[in-house]
Amino acid sequence: MRSRGDGIPRAGGDGAFSVEVALVVTNLSAPSIDPGEITRLVGETLGAEHSTGAWEVTVAIVPDDHLAALHAQFLGDPAPTDIMTFPREELDTAGDGSVQGGDLVISWDRAAEQAVEHGLTTEREVAFLIVHGLLHLCGWRDDTDAMREAMLARGSAILRSLETA
């Protein structure tokens, strides 16, 4: 399934921004995913991070073996992982930082497994992973335990704020 969400304008902290989201689902075991909800999640997360300019984000939901192959190819680690984030600097054809974005590749199988571990629905875990990937696109890093804890706390705070909105 491939679906492109409508570009939606959102107000950032320093000005307006727009976001266009493409949703690609290649894992046939994944249930129907609402492209509108994914677009809203992306827009609200970028707004919470005070993003500006134009954004293009692809969210791909794939089988575990597909993401494990990407993990091996790009990071030299064949172990399964839950998400990989690929920033797309080439979107900035003007060279002025006006177009930002990237690809978020998520393993549905890994998300389902982690959801059970955390007592969540798989959809909620996928939402958490999308927010996590977006934080990476916004410049957050999780190279150290302290950085990872801060990033996980920020992602959780964003999701909590969306649930009460």
Secondary structure, DSSP 8 states (H G I E B T S, - for coil): -EEE---EEEE-SSSEEEEEEEEEE--TTS----HHHHHHHHHHHHHHTT--EEEEEEEEEE-HHHHHHHHHHHHS--S--SEEEEE-GGG-TTSSS-EEEEEEEEEHHHHHHHHHHHT--HHHHHHHHHHHHHHHHTT---SSHHHHHHHHHHHHHHHHHHHH-
